[in-house]
């Protein structure tokens, strides 16, 4: 194919988009509606996954120390835990700070419940707060921390108890994993539905022009000569529809982001648009163009057998 022929196909494809008027509008509208629904669920999945990741990352191990553990032993324990490859951070919280944190967590009720506790009667033990790199390893790391007691005799073991929410944490991981899987499956299903809906609309558009295709075939036009303008037309329809969809989605999401911002009650913030805007926009445009070309290709194939 010469460059001149390619330019001819490009011109014809662009003319066809405007020449077919309402049929082109119907195809573009089909793309906008389908991709918009798909895009909304993609945005939903992105934010649900972010919420699930945030919930996972807040899982923490608390290693409570026995009364009487000296600073040297505590430092040895902290160093041993920090050297574990799964651990990202270890923070020592003394009993005084622990009581203060508990009062703040309980709020107004905390002052009544914890009234009368002094530094001498403080029931909160010294604690090592441990954060892990990968939340799914929390139970494994908790076991390794508990095993540090084996380095000491039975009456001198420094760790009183290791707690990480056993049972609850495993359920949390199962729920977040299920949410992710359902989200991805739903988006994939919507993507396939969008492809078939859009391609069928484009097919109806081309079906209305089967007489034109038949005449071109009878006067000697080659299959590629007939096919290329339809490729261009399908690609343009997909491009226009996907660009409009991206603009509508991002404008709506930005408005929502500015309105909702941060929900203190749920400790949840919408994922900023700048973190995924370009990849998602590029994906929508690519999907729109590919579906437009695919719909044209599949639809015109049978008419080229004339």
C-alpha positions as CSV (number, residue, x, y, z in Angstrom):
1,X,0.0,0.0,0.0
2,X,1.4,3.4,-1.0
3,X,1.3,6.4,1.3
4,X,-1.1,8.1,-1.2
5,X,-3.5,5.1,-1.0
6,X,-3.3,5.2,2.8
7,X,-4.2,8.9,2.8
8,X,-7.2,8.1,0.6
9,X,-8.4,5.4,3.0
10,X,-7.9,7.9,5.9
11,X,-10.0,10.6,4.1
12,X,-12.7,8.1,3.2
13,X,-12.9,6.8,6.7
14,X,-13.2,10.3,8.2
15,X,-15.9,11.2,5.6
16,X,-17.9,8.0,6.4
17,X,-18.1,9.0,10.1
18,X,-19.8,12.3,9.2
19,X,-21.6,10.9,6.1
20,X,-23.5,8.2,8.1
21,X,-24.8,10.8,10.6
22,X,-27.1,9.2,13.1
23,X,-25.6,5.7,12.6
24,X,-22.2,7.0,13.6
25,X,-23.8,8.9,16.6
26,X,-25.5,5.6,17.6
27,X,-22.2,3.8,17.5
28,X,-20.4,6.5,19.5
29,X,-23.2,6.7,22.0
30,X,-23.0,2.9,22.5
31,X,-19.2,3.2,23.1
32,X,-19.7,6.0,25.6
33,X,-22.4,4.2,27.6
34,X,-20.6,0.9,27.7
35,X,-17.2,2.3,28.5
36,X,-18.6,4.7,31.1
37,X,-20.3,1.8,33.0
38,X,-17.0,-0.2,32.7
39,X,-15.0,2.9,33.9
40,X,-17.3,3.5,36.9
41,X,-16.7,-0.1,38.1
42,X,-13.0,0.2,37.4
43,X,-12.9,3.3,39.7
44,X,-14.9,1.4,42.3
45,X,-12.5,-1.5,42.2
46,X,-9.5,0.8,42.5
47,X,-10.9,2.5,45.6
48,X,-12.1,-0.8,47.2
49,X,-8.7,-2.3,46.6
50,X,-7.1,0.8,48.2
51,X,-9.4,0.5,51.2
52,X,-8.5,-3.3,51.5
53,X,-4.8,-2.5,51.2
54,X,-5.1,0.1,53.9
55,X,-7.0,-2.3,56.2
56,X,-4.2,-4.9,55.6
57,X,-1.4,-2.5,56.3
58,X,-2.9,-1.6,59.7
59,X,-2.4,-5.1,61.0
60,X,0.2,-4.9,63.7
61,X,1.9,-7.3,66.2
62,X,2.1,-6.4,69.8
63,X,4.8,-8.2,71.9
64,X,4.0,-7.5,75.6
65,X,7.0,-7.7,77.9
66,X,7.0,-9.2,81.4
67,X,7.4,-6.9,84.4
68,X,11.0,-6.4,85.3
69,X,12.6,-6.8,81.9
70,X,15.6,-4.5,81.9
71,X,16.6,-2.1,79.2
72,X,19.5,-4.3,77.9
73,X,17.2,-7.3,77.4
74,X,14.5,-5.2,75.8
75,X,17.1,-3.7,73.4
76,X,18.3,-7.2,72.5
77,X,14.8,-8.3,71.7
78,X,14.1,-5.2,69.6
79,X,17.3,-5.7,67.7
80,X,16.5,-9.4,67.1
81,X,13.0,-8.5,65.8
82,X,14.3,-5.7,63.6
83,X,16.7,-8.2,62.0
84,X,13.9,-10.4,60.8
85,X,13.5,-9.9,57.0
86,X,9.7,-9.7,57.2
87,X,9.7,-6.8,59.6
88,X,9.6,-3.2,58.5
89,X,9.5,-1.3,61.8
90,X,9.7,-1.9,65.6
91,X,8.6,0.7,68.1
92,X,9.0,0.5,71.8
93,X,6.0,1.8,73.8
94,X,6.6,2.0,77.6
95,X,3.8,1.4,80.0
96,X,3.2,5.1,80.8
97,X,2.8,5.9,77.1
98,X,0.6,2.8,76.7
99,X,-1.8,4.0,79.4
100,X,-1.9,7.5,77.8
101,X,-2.6,6.0,74.3
102,X,-5.4,3.8,75.8
103,X,-7.0,6.9,77.4
104,X,-7.0,8.7,74.1
105,X,-8.4,5.8,72.3
106,X,-11.3,5.4,74.7
107,X,-12.0,9.1,74.7
108,X,-14.3,10.5,77.4
109,X,-15.1,7.0,78.7
110,X,-11.4,6.3,79.2
111,X,-11.1,8.9,81.9
112,X,-13.8,7.2,83.9
113,X,-12.7,3.6,83.3
114,X,-9.0,4.2,83.9
115,X,-9.5,6.7,86.8
116,X,-7.3,5.9,89.8
117,X,-4.5,4.2,87.8
118,X,-1.1,5.7,88.5
119,X,2.4,4.9,87.4
120,X,2.7,2.4,90.2
121,X,-0.6,0.7,89.5
122,X,-0.5,1.0,85.7
123,X,-1.7,-2.5,84.4
124,X,-0.4,-1.8,80.8
125,X,2.9,-3.7,80.1
126,X,5.8,-2.3,78.2
127,X,5.2,-3.3,74.5
128,X,7.1,-3.7,71.3
129,X,4.9,-2.7,68.3
130,X,5.9,-4.6,65.2
131,X,4.9,-3.7,61.6
132,X,5.6,-6.2,58.8
133,X,6.4,-5.6,55.1
134,X,3.8,-8.0,53.8
135,X,0.6,-8.2,55.9
136,X,0.0,-11.9,55.0
137,X,3.1,-12.9,57.0
138,X,1.9,-11.5,60.3
139,X,1.0,-14.8,61.9
140,X,4.4,-16.3,60.8
141,X,6.3,-13.3,62.3
142,X,4.3,-13.5,65.5
143,X,5.4,-17.1,65.9
144,X,9.0,-16.1,65.4
145,X,8.8,-13.4,68.0
146,X,7.2,-15.8,70.5
147,X,10.0,-18.3,69.8
148,X,12.6,-15.7,71.0
149,X,11.6,-16.8,74.5
150,X,13.4,-20.1,73.9
151,X,16.7,-18.3,74.3
152,X,15.9,-17.7,78.0
153,X,15.2,-19.9,80.9
154,X,11.6,-20.5,81.8
155,X,11.7,-18.0,84.8
156,X,13.4,-15.3,82.8
157,X,11.5,-15.2,79.6
158,X,11.0,-11.5,78.6
159,X,7.9,-11.9,76.4
160,X,4.7,-12.3,78.3
161,X,2.4,-12.5,75.2
162,X,2.3,-11.9,71.5
163,X,-0.9,-10.6,70.1
164,X,-1.9,-9.8,66.5
165,X,-5.6,-10.5,66.4
166,X,-5.4,-14.2,65.6
167,X,-8.5,-15.4,63.9
168,X,-9.8,-11.9,63.1
169,X,-6.7,-11.1,60.9
170,X,-7.1,-14.3,58.9
171,X,-10.8,-13.5,58.3
172,X,-9.8,-9.9,57.3
173,X,-7.3,-11.3,54.7
174,X,-9.9,-13.7,53.3
175,X,-12.5,-10.9,53.0
176,X,-10.1,-8.4,51.3
177,X,-8.9,-11.2,48.9
178,X,-12.5,-12.0,48.1
179,X,-13.3,-8.4,47.4
180,X,-10.4,-8.1,45.0
181,X,-11.2,-11.2,43.1
182,X,-14.9,-10.3,42.8
183,X,-14.0,-6.8,41.6
184,X,-11.6,-8.1,38.9
185,X,-14.0,-10.7,37.7
186,X,-16.8,-8.1,37.5
187,X,-14.7,-5.7,35.6
188,X,-13.6,-8.4,33.2
189,X,-17.2,-9.5,32.6
190,X,-18.3,-5.9,32.0
191,X,-15.4,-5.5,29.6
192,X,-16.6,-8.5,27.5
193,X,-20.2,-7.2,27.5
194,X,-19.0,-3.8,26.4
195,X,-17.1,-5.4,23.5
196,X,-20.1,-7.3,22.2
197,X,-22.5,-4.4,22.7
198,X,-20.3,-2.0,20.8
199,X,-19.4,-4.4,18.0
200,X,-23.0,-5.3,17.4
201,X,-23.9,-1.6,17.1
202,X,-21.1,-1.1,14.6
203,X,-22.2,-4.3,12.8
204,X,-25.7,-2.8,12.4
205,X,-24.1,0.4,11.0
206,X,-22.2,-1.6,8.4
207,X,-25.1,-3.9,7.6
208,X,-27.0,-0.8,6.5
209,X,-24.3,-0.2,3.9
210,X,-24.0,-3.7,2.4
211,X,-25.3,-2.6,-1.0
212,X,-22.5,0.0,-1.2
213,X,-19.9,-2.8,-0.3
214,X,-21.5,-5.1,-2.9
215,X,-21.2,-2.6,-5.7
216,X,-17.6,-1.8,-4.8
217,X,-16.8,-5.5,-4.9
218,X,-18.6,-6.0,-8.3
219,X,-16.6,-3.2,-10.0
220,X,-13.3,-4.9,-9.1
221,X,-12.3,-3.3,-5.7
222,X,-10.0,-5.5,-3.7
223,X,-10.9,-6.7,-0.2
224,X,-8.2,-4.5,1.4
225,X,-9.3,-1.4,-0.6
226,X,-12.8,-1.9,0.7
227,X,-11.8,-2.9,4.2
228,X,-9.4,0.0,5.1
229,X,-11.9,2.9,5.2
230,X,-14.0,0.8,7.5
231,X,-11.0,0.2,9.7
232,X,-10.4,3.9,9.9
233,X,-14.0,4.6,10.5
234,X,-14.2,2.1,13.4
235,X,-11.0,3.4,14.9
236,X,-12.3,7.0,14.8
237,X,-15.7,6.1,16.3
238,X,-13.9,4.2,19.1
239,X,-11.5,7.1,19.6
240,X,-14.2,9.7,19.8
241,X,-16.4,7.6,22.1
242,X,-13.5,6.7,24.5
243,X,-12.2,10.3,24.7
244,X,-15.7,11.6,25.6
245,X,-16.0,8.7,28.2
246,X,-12.7,9.5,29.8
247,X,-13.6,13.2,30.0
248,X,-16.9,12.5,31.7
249,X,-15.5,9.9,34.1
250,X,-12.6,12.1,35.2
251,X,-14.7,15.2,35.6
252,X,-17.2,13.4,37.7
253,X,-14.5,11.6,39.8
254,X,-12.6,14.9,40.4
255,X,-15.8,16.5,41.6
256,X,-16.5,13.6,43.9
257,X,-12.9,13.7,45.2
258,X,-13.2,17.4,46.0
259,X,-16.6,16.9,47.6
260,X,-16.0,13.8,49.7
261,X,-12.3,14.3,50.4
262,X,-11.4,12.3,53.5
263,X,-14.0,10.4,55.6
264,X,-12.9,10.5,59.2
265,X,-15.5,8.0,60.3
266,X,-14.3,5.3,57.9
267,X,-10.7,6.5,57.8
268,X,-11.0,6.4,54.0
269,X,-9.9,8.7,51.3
270,X,-10.6,8.4,47.6
271,X,-7.5,7.4,45.6
272,X,-6.3,10.7,44.0
273,X,-7.0,10.9,40.2
274,X,-3.4,11.8,39.5
275,X,-2.3,8.3,40.6
276,X,-4.2,6.4,37.9
277,X,-5.7,9.0,35.5
278,X,-3.2,8.6,32.6
279,X,-3.1,4.8,32.7
280,X,-6.9,4.5,32.9
281,X,-7.4,7.1,30.2
282,X,-5.0,5.4,27.9
283,X,-6.6,2.0,28.6
284,X,-10.1,3.4,27.8
285,X,-8.8,5.0,24.5
286,X,-7.0,1.8,23.5
287,X,-10.0,-0.3,24.3
288,X,-12.3,2.0,22.4
289,X,-10.2,2.0,19.3
290,X,-9.6,-1.8,19.4
291,X,-13.3,-2.5,19.8
292,X,-14.2,-0.1,17.0
293,X,-11.7,-1.7,14.6
294,X,-12.7,-5.2,15.8
295,X,-16.4,-4.5,15.3
296,X,-15.7,-3.2,11.8
297,X,-13.5,-6.2,10.9
298,X,-15.9,-8.8,12.1
299,X,-18.9,-7.1,10.5
300,X,-17.5,-6.5,7.0
301,X,-15.9,-9.9,6.6
302,X,-18.9,-11.7,5.3
303,X,-19.8,-9.0,2.8
304,X,-16.4,-9.4,1.2
305,X,-17.4,-12.9,0.0
306,X,-19.7,-11.4,-2.6
